Amino acid sequence: MTDTPETIEQPVILPDTTTTKVEFDPQQQALVDRLIRESQGKAAAEVRRQLAEKTKEIELLRTKAVGTSADATEIEQLRASIADEKLRADRAVQQADAQTKQAFQSRMSNQFSLIDETSATKLLQNNLRFDTELKTFVATDDNGVTRLNSDGTPMTGDKLYEEFANSKPHFVKGQVKSGGGGTSSTGYIPLTDRHAVETLWGPGARPDAGRILNEWSLRDKRGYDQARKNAAAKGLV
């Protein structure tokens, strides 16, 4: 009797449905490609600028050290004095820039009702850069390259904070109402002035609508119920 060879069942590989591929038409793709090149160019220019500033600072410190030594000549002392003034001026500019960034981050923390402003500031400070052309802060990746929105435009600092608040709801303030036993939140929630109901219900809902709705219903049930009624009135539910 001949043994029948055992059939080995092959694993079934299911398609990946966890990600959505974003496709652009040729004109949009050309715009995205150009913006990416510009962002990379800006990042490289920023690195060169920082290197030049650091080199300048080292040279000024060296000049100051020579001019303040015991055997320094009168010319070297004069150069040291000038170098000291330049160092003070540069530090004043750096301090002003740091204060501007700190003020922006503080304003964003308040706008999005973040619980721990200090931690949020530390987590995001290296991913923010002031864009002199746009005259506002933009979001950057860990390599200093400006991040882009889905439409190819630079992501601004407020969008970075909105992304942070959405992805880390435990950083958002919540407040318990006194009396009645009900709870709600006065913190950051996706109200209809932030997300139109068409983006949260129906065929045009954004990919993360389920998560946003779940967080919203837990954080502000009354606001969520009202928005759901509005969506039902439009035939989206």
C-alpha positions as CSV (number, residue, x, y, z in Angstrom):
1,M,0.0,0.0,0.0
2,T,1.4,3.3,-1.0
3,D,1.2,6.1,1.5
4,T,-0.5,9.2,0.2
5,P,1.9,12.2,0.7
6,E,0.6,14.6,3.3
7,T,-0.6,17.8,1.8
8,I,0.9,20.9,3.4
9,E,-1.5,23.7,3.8
10,Q,-0.1,26.9,2.5
11,P,-0.6,30.0,4.6
12,V,-3.1,32.5,3.3
13,I,-1.6,36.0,3.0
14,L,-4.2,38.7,3.5
15,P,-3.9,42.1,1.9
16,D,-2.8,44.9,4.1
17,T,-5.8,47.1,4.8
18,T,-4.2,49.1,7.7
19,T,-2.7,51.7,5.4
20,T,-4.2,53.8,2.7
21,K,-2.0,54.7,-0.3
22,V,-2.2,58.4,-1.2
23,E,-2.0,58.9,-4.9
24,F,-1.5,62.3,-6.7
25,D,-2.2,63.3,-10.2
26,P,0.9,64.3,-12.2
27,Q,0.6,68.0,-11.4
28,Q,0.2,67.3,-7.6
29,Q,3.1,64.9,-7.7
30,A,5.3,67.4,-9.4
31,L,4.4,69.9,-6.6
32,V,5.1,67.4,-3.9
33,D,8.5,66.5,-5.4
34,R,9.5,70.2,-5.7
35,L,8.5,70.9,-2.1
36,I,10.4,67.9,-0.9
37,R,13.5,69.1,-2.8
38,E,13.1,72.6,-1.4
39,S,12.6,71.3,2.1
40,Q,15.8,69.2,1.8
41,G,17.6,72.2,0.4
42,K,16.4,74.3,3.3
43,A,17.5,71.7,5.8
44,A,21.0,71.5,4.3
45,A,21.2,75.3,4.3
46,E,20.1,75.3,7.9
47,V,22.9,72.9,8.8
48,R,25.5,75.0,6.9
49,R,24.2,78.1,8.7
50,Q,24.5,76.5,12.1
51,L,28.0,75.3,11.3
52,A,29.0,78.8,10.2
53,E,27.6,80.3,13.4
54,K,29.5,77.7,15.5
55,T,32.7,78.3,13.6
56,K,32.3,82.1,14.1
57,E,31.7,81.6,17.8
58,I,34.8,79.5,18.2
59,E,36.9,82.1,16.4
60,L,35.5,84.9,18.6
61,L,36.2,82.9,21.8
62,R,39.7,82.2,20.6
63,T,40.3,85.9,19.9
64,K,38.9,86.8,23.3
65,A,41.1,84.2,25.0
66,V,44.3,85.6,23.3
67,G,43.4,89.2,24.1
68,T,42.7,88.5,27.8
69,S,46.0,86.6,28.4
70,A,48.7,88.2,30.6
71,D,51.1,88.8,27.7
72,A,48.5,90.1,25.2
73,T,49.4,93.1,23.1
74,E,47.3,96.3,22.9
75,I,46.0,95.2,19.4
76,E,45.1,91.8,20.8
77,Q,43.3,93.3,23.7
78,L,41.3,95.6,21.4
79,R,40.3,92.6,19.2
80,A,39.3,90.7,22.4
81,S,37.0,93.6,23.4
82,I,35.4,93.6,19.9
83,A,35.0,89.9,20.0
84,D,33.4,90.1,23.4
85,E,30.8,92.6,22.2
86,K,30.0,90.4,19.2
87,L,29.6,87.4,21.4
88,R,27.2,89.3,23.7
89,A,25.2,90.5,20.7
90,D,24.9,87.0,19.2
91,R,23.8,85.5,22.6
92,A,21.2,88.2,22.9
93,V,19.8,87.2,19.4
94,Q,19.9,83.5,20.4
95,Q,18.1,84.3,23.6
96,A,15.4,86.3,21.8
97,D,14.9,83.5,19.3
98,A,14.6,80.9,22.2
99,Q,12.1,83.2,24.0
100,T,10.0,83.5,20.8
101,K,9.9,79.8,20.3
102,Q,9.1,79.2,24.0
103,A,6.2,81.8,23.8
104,F,4.9,80.0,20.6
105,Q,5.0,76.6,22.3
106,S,3.3,78.0,25.5
107,R,0.5,79.5,23.3
108,M,0.1,76.2,21.5
109,S,-0.1,74.2,24.8
110,N,-2.8,76.6,26.0
111,Q,-4.7,76.5,22.7
112,F,-4.8,72.7,22.7
113,S,-5.3,72.4,26.5
114,L,-2.3,70.2,27.2
115,I,-1.9,69.0,30.7
116,D,1.9,69.0,31.0
117,E,3.2,72.0,29.1
118,T,6.8,71.3,30.1
119,S,6.8,67.7,28.8
120,A,5.0,68.7,25.6
121,T,7.5,71.5,25.0
122,K,10.5,69.1,25.5
123,L,8.9,66.5,23.2
124,L,8.2,68.9,20.3
125,Q,10.9,71.6,20.6
126,N,13.3,69.8,18.3
127,N,10.6,69.3,15.7
128,L,9.9,73.0,15.3
129,R,11.8,75.5,13.2
130,F,11.0,79.2,12.4
131,D,10.6,79.5,8.6
132,T,11.8,83.0,7.6
133,E,9.9,82.8,4.3
134,L,6.5,81.7,5.8
135,K,7.2,83.9,8.9
136,T,5.9,81.2,11.2
137,F,7.0,78.0,12.9
138,V,6.9,74.8,10.8
139,A,7.1,71.1,11.8
140,T,10.3,69.2,11.0
141,D,11.3,65.6,11.1
142,D,14.2,64.3,13.2
143,N,16.6,65.2,10.3
144,G,15.4,68.8,10.3
145,V,13.5,68.5,7.0
146,T,10.2,70.4,6.9
147,R,7.3,68.0,7.1
148,L,4.6,68.3,4.4
149,N,0.8,68.0,4.6
150,S,-1.1,65.6,2.3
151,D,-1.6,68.5,-0.2
152,G,2.2,69.1,-0.3
153,T,2.2,72.3,1.7
154,P,4.6,72.7,4.7
155,M,3.1,71.6,8.0
156,T,2.8,74.5,10.4
157,G,3.5,74.4,14.1
158,D,-0.1,74.6,15.1
159,K,-0.8,71.5,12.9
160,L,2.0,69.7,14.7
161,Y,0.4,70.4,18.0
162,E,-3.0,69.4,16.7
163,E,-1.5,66.1,15.6
164,F,0.1,65.7,19.0
165,A,-3.2,66.3,20.8
166,N,-5.0,63.9,18.6
167,S,-2.4,61.1,18.9
168,K,-1.9,61.6,22.7
169,P,-5.3,62.3,24.3
170,H,-3.8,61.6,27.8
171,F,-1.9,64.9,27.4
172,V,-5.2,66.8,27.0
173,K,-6.9,68.3,30.0
174,G,-10.2,66.9,31.2
175,Q,-12.5,68.5,33.8
176,V,-15.2,66.8,35.9
177,K,-18.4,68.7,36.3
178,S,-19.7,69.1,39.9
179,G,-23.2,67.8,40.6
180,G,-25.3,65.4,38.5
181,G,-22.5,62.8,38.3
182,G,-21.9,63.6,34.7
183,T,-18.4,64.2,33.2
184,S,-17.3,66.3,30.3
185,S,-14.1,67.9,29.1
186,T,-13.3,71.6,28.6
187,G,-10.0,70.5,26.9
188,Y,-9.2,69.9,23.2
189,I,-12.0,68.0,21.5
190,P,-12.8,67.7,17.8
191,L,-15.8,70.1,17.7
192,T,-17.6,70.6,14.5
193,D,-15.7,73.9,14.0
194,R,-12.5,71.8,13.9
195,H,-13.9,68.7,12.0
196,A,-17.0,69.0,9.9
197,V,-19.5,66.2,10.5
198,E,-18.9,65.1,6.9
199,T,-15.3,64.2,7.8
200,L,-16.4,62.1,10.8
201,W,-19.4,60.2,9.5
202,G,-20.5,59.0,6.1
203,P,-18.5,58.0,2.9
204,G,-16.2,61.0,3.2
205,A,-15.1,60.2,6.8
206,R,-11.4,60.6,7.5
207,P,-9.4,57.4,8.1
208,D,-9.0,58.1,11.9
209,A,-12.7,59.1,12.3
210,G,-13.5,56.1,14.5
211,R,-10.7,57.0,17.0
212,I,-11.7,60.7,17.1
213,L,-15.4,59.8,17.6
214,N,-14.5,57.4,20.4
215,E,-12.3,59.9,22.2
216,W,-14.9,62.6,21.7
217,S,-17.8,60.5,23.1
218,L,-15.8,59.6,26.2
219,R,-14.6,63.2,26.7
220,D,-17.8,65.2,25.9
221,K,-20.9,63.0,25.5
222,R,-23.3,65.9,25.1
223,G,-21.2,67.5,22.3
224,Y,-20.8,64.2,20.6
225,D,-24.5,63.4,20.7
226,Q,-25.4,66.8,19.2
227,A,-22.8,66.4,16.4
228,R,-24.2,62.9,15.7
229,K,-27.7,64.4,15.5
230,N,-26.4,66.9,13.0
231,A,-24.8,64.1,11.0
232,A,-28.0,62.1,11.0
233,A,-30.0,65.1,9.8
234,K,-27.6,65.2,6.8
235,G,-28.1,61.5,6.1
236,L,-24.6,60.6,7.1
237,V,-25.5,58.1,9.9
